[in-house]
Amino acid sequence: MKKSFAKPADGKLGIMIVGCGAVATTFMTGVLMARKGLAKPVGSMTQYDKIRVGRGSEKQYLPMKDIVPLADLNDIVFGTWDLYPQNAYQAAMYAEVLKPQDIEPVREELEQIVPMKAAFDKNYAKRLDGDNVKTVGEAIPTRWQMVEILREDIRQFKQQKGCSRIVVLWAASTEIYLPVDMQYHGTLELLESAMKADDREHIAPSMCYAYAALSEGAPFIMGAPNTTVDIPAIWELAEKMKMPIAGKDFKTGQTLVKSGFAPILGVRNLGLNGWFSTNILGNRDGLVLDEPANFHTKEVSKLSTLETILKAEDRPDLYTDYYHKVRINYYPPRNDNKESWDNIDIFGWMGYPMQIKINFLCRDSILAAPVCLDLCLLSDLAARSGRYGILRFLSFFLKSPMHDYTKNEEPVNNLYQQYTMLKNEIRLIGGYEADEEID
């Protein structure tokens, strides 16, 4: 193995998760079961993928852990914040994603994961109503107080659990849509001023978590479509603290299919008239997204995928004025077993119409859990290798990849190009040549 450009993964890695619901408990339970040899971390790139390094006679296909120093599953310590006080075992049983026999073997460990009080503002998630929330007296903390309290949470957790490093992961619900406003989000100074003025209209609770994490030297990952990491102020803080940020929104079901299937149309030069996507979902995420203001946040994230893959300016005969619609419907009987339908109207030779139908009966948290693991391990790796700011190579895992729109940068949404970016970065950190080009 060549000399890695990352520091060793010495000591314990604390993964502090915002939200202790279906995704978080499925993630935590799976890791705890896997390290007991009772389950397999299927779907995880860091645990299963092999990457080519070298060319010709020196070519090898190596697991990621043999190329770069990833944290070991045995060294992970979990903590959470949640507005419901139930411990991780109770929350996992309540979520009903996993069968009891897949939770019971790690019951003792899960029961020890008791959520800290959440920094919560009901105006950002009106359908949720828990009482395990941070207060100052009887009042919601100001935005700046939220930051200070969360920073103290991180410091205490790190000390009490004996962690050498922390990663903070947002796996909580989608907040209402918050447009970027440069008067409040344009610089770190403006953001801090708005927080200190307790501007609750322009500062979401998730921004307080991001600010607190980065300020405490922890990478921050946004697993929902919240605006949080999409603002120059947070980019500036990440640069200042030399910490990575990644986001946004875990790419699990329908968008994974879309980012993988749309390139088929592009490389085959088939035209597109319309792409209609709809979902039914019954878990807490579905409940929150049943609120129009919260759904709009998700809609913006999911709609962004096609426009950078099938571009009208590149092939106007094929991709001009296609209709793209996304819907999510709350349907309680399905719980976490999300179902998505895609109807794709395409045209081929001489303009003759054809249709493609995709029906994906998936399990939302089962698909999200390995993404959580990979994002946490790779963000930690990035921090140890001196990488900071926007981690574009993690676009593979995210619905709406981060990019610097202030410089007219386009996100990369093509799944295969994203995979090439990921492999190249792993090669570089591992001391190999980043030898694949992105066309």
C-alpha positions, -999 to 999 in steps of 0.1 A, spaced: 0 0 0 13 35 -9 16 62 18 -18 77 24 -22 115 26 -46 111 55 -38 109 92 -45 75 108 -80 69 121 -67 66 157 -92 65 186 -129 66 187 -151 84 162 -182 100 176 -211 102 152 -237 126 166 -270 123 147 -297 150 146 -328 130 148 -334 96 164 -361 83 141 -363 56 115 -332 65 95 -310 71 125 -321 40 145 -318 17 114 -283 31 108 -272 27 144 -287 -8 148 -271 -20 116 -236 -9 126 -240 -24 161 -253 -57 146 -225 -58 119 -197 -54 144 -211 -84 164 -211 -104 132 -249 -106 132 -257 -86 101 -240 -74 69 -236 -37 60 -251 -43 25 -253 -12 4 -222 5 19 -196 16 -5 -169 19 22 -175 -17 33 -180 -34 0 -167 -14 -30 -134 -22 -47 -116 5 -66 -89 1 -93 -56 16 -85 -27 16 -109 -26 7 -146 -11 -21 -167 9 -46 -148 5 -26 -116 -34 -26 -118 -52 -38 -86 -87 -37 -74 -87 -29 -37 -113 -24 -10 -115 12 1 -101 4 35 -69 -10 18 -65 23 -1 -73 49 26 -74 47 65 -111 45 72 -124 44 108 -133 9 119 -169 1 128 -157 -10 162 -144 25 169 -178 43 163 -197 58 192 -232 71 186 -251 100 201 -283 118 191 -305 148 196 -343 144 192 -375 162 202 -389 128 215 -371 115 246 -373 77 239 -339 60 238 -326 44 205 -340 10 213 -375 24 220 -373 45 189 -362 16 167 -391 -5 179 -415 23 173 -402 29 138 -410 -7 128 -384 -7 101 -365 -36 115 -379 -68 129 -376 -72 167 -352 -101 163 -328 -78 144 -329 -52 172 -329 -73 204 -293 -86 202 -281 -49 205 -308 -38 229 -285 -29 257 -263 -7 235 -293 10 220 -309 17 253 -277 36 263 -282 60 234 -306 85 250 -313 116 229 -302 150 241 -328 177 239 -333 190 204 -328 226 192 -363 229 177 -386 255 164 -421 242 155 -425 269 128 -400 248 107 -418 215 112 -454 222 121 -465 185 120 -440 175 148 -449 180 185 -423 166 209 -414 179 244 -377 169 245 -366 203 234 -341 229 246 -355 259 265 -341 289 283 -365 293 311 -399 286 294 -388 301 261 -372 287 229 -335 297 230 -325 325 207 -306 313 176 -273 323 192 -282 305 224 -290 274 203 -255 275 189 -239 278 223 -259 250 239 -252 227 209 -215 234 211 -215 225 247 -234 193 239 -207 183 214 -179 191 238 -195 171 266 -202 141 244 -167 141 230 -152 142 265 -176 117 282 -173 91 254 -135 96 250 -138 104 213 -108 117 194 -130 130 165 -167 139 159 -189 140 128 -224 155 130 -250 141 107 -285 156 101 -310 127 98 -340 146 111 -371 159 92 -372 183 63 -376 220 74 -398 244 56 -383 259 25 -360 288 33 -347 307 3 -311 319 2 -310 356 11 -276 372 8 -285 399 33 -285 372 60 -267 342 44 -241 359 22 -212 361 47 -203 346 81 -205 381 97 -241 386 84 -251 351 96 -237 356 130 -254 390 133 -287 374 123 -282 347 149 -274 371 177 -305 392 167 -325 360 170 -338 363 134 -360 332 134 -373 339 99 -339 336 81 -320 313 105 -333 277 106 -325 255 136 -304 233 112 -281 262 106 -274 263 143 -264 227 143 -241 232 113 -225 263 129 -220 245 162 -205 214 146 -180 233 124 -171 256 153 -162 225 174 -140 210 147 -166 185 134 -175 178 98 -212 185 92 -234 164 68 -269 176 57 -291 145 50 -323 165 43 -330 190 16 -328 219 40 -310 251 28 -285 248 57 -253 241 38 -262 259 6 -253 293 19 -220 312 15 -218 320 52 -215 283 61 -190 277 33 -170 306 48 -172 290 83 -161 256 69 -131 273 52 -122 292 84 -124 261 106 -108 239 79 -137 214 82 -156 195 56 -193 200 48 -215 177 27 -250 178 14 -277 178 7 -305 152 10 -296 114 11 -300 99 -24 -318 67 -17 -348 57 -39 -364 75 -67 -336 101 -73 -310 73 -73 -329 56 -101 -333 90 -119 -296 99 -117 -287 64 -130 -314 60 -157 -314 96 -172 -278 90 -185 -291 60 -205 -314 84 -225 -285 108 -229 -259 83 -241 -285 66 -264 -296 101 -277 -333 94 -271 -355 124 -267 -376 133 -236 -411 148 -235 -418 144 -198 -409 127 -166 -435 123 -139 -424 110 -105 -447 102 -76 -442 86 -42 -462 72 -13 -446 72 21 -460 67 56 -433 73 82 -426 105 101 -408 119 71 -440 114 51 -460 132 78 -437 162 78 -437 163 40 -475 164 40 -471 200 50 -469 220 17 -441 244 30 -419 214 39 -427 195 7 -415 225 -13 -380 221 2 -380 184 -10 -395 193 -44 -367 218 -52 -341 191 -43 -357 163 -63 -364 185 -94 -328 196 -97 -315 162 -109 -325 161 -146 -316 196 -158 -278 190 -155 -280 155 -171 -302 162 -201 -294 197 -212 -314 215 -239 -284 237 -248 -264 205 -257 -291 188 -278 -321 211 -284 -338 186 -306 -340 161 -277 -343 180 -244 -361 213 -250 -392 220 -229 -396 185 -213 -421 184 -184 -408 173 -151 -431 168 -121 -424 153 -86 -451 144 -60 -449 129 -25 -481 116 -9 -484 108 28 -499 73 31 -497 59 67 -503 22 59 -470 20 41 -449 33 70 -412 32 60 -419 11 29 -419 38 3 -432 31 -32 -422 53 -62 -436 54 -97 -419 70 -126 -436 76 -159 -411 86 -186 -424 98 -220 -396 95 -246 -393 97 -283 -370 80 -308 -364 77 -345 -384 102 -366 -400 115 -333 -421 84 -326 -432 83 -289 -424 55 -264 -429 51 -227 -409 37 -198 -425 28 -164 -404 23 -133 -421 10 -101 -396 9 -71 -410 -7 -39 -382 3 -16 -375 7 21 -364 42 28 -344 37 59 -328 5 46 -314 24 16 -305 55 38 -285 36 65 -255 27 43 -255 62 29 -252 75 64 -223 52 72 -204 61 40 -210 99 44 -198 98 80 -167 77 74 -157 96 42 -162 130 58 -140 119 87 -114 107 62 -116 140 43 -110 159 76 -80 138 84 -66 143 49 -68 181 52 -98 185 29 -124 211 39 -152 231 26 -176 216 1 -169 179 -5 -179 175 -41 -167 139 -43 -196 129 -20 -221 140 -46 -227 103 -54 -246 99 -21 -267 131 -24 -299 142 -42 -289 178 -46 -251 180 -46 -235 211 -32 -218 235 -56 -208 272 -57 -237 287 -76 -223 322 -69 -196 313 -95 -222 297 -119 -209 262 -111 -232 234 -120 -237 204 -97 -228 170 -111 -259 148 -110 -250 120 -134 -245 89 -112 -216 76 -132 -197 109 -133 -203 111 -95 -188 76 -91 -158 86 -110 -153 117 -88 -156 95 -57 -131 70 -70 -106 96 -80 -107 113 -46 -101 80 -28 -72 73 -51 -57 107 -44 -60 104 -6 -45 69 -8 -14 82 -26 -24 69 -61 -30 88 -94 -65 101 -100 -65 85 -134 -101 85 -146 -115 114 -166 -150 128 -164 -163 135 -199 
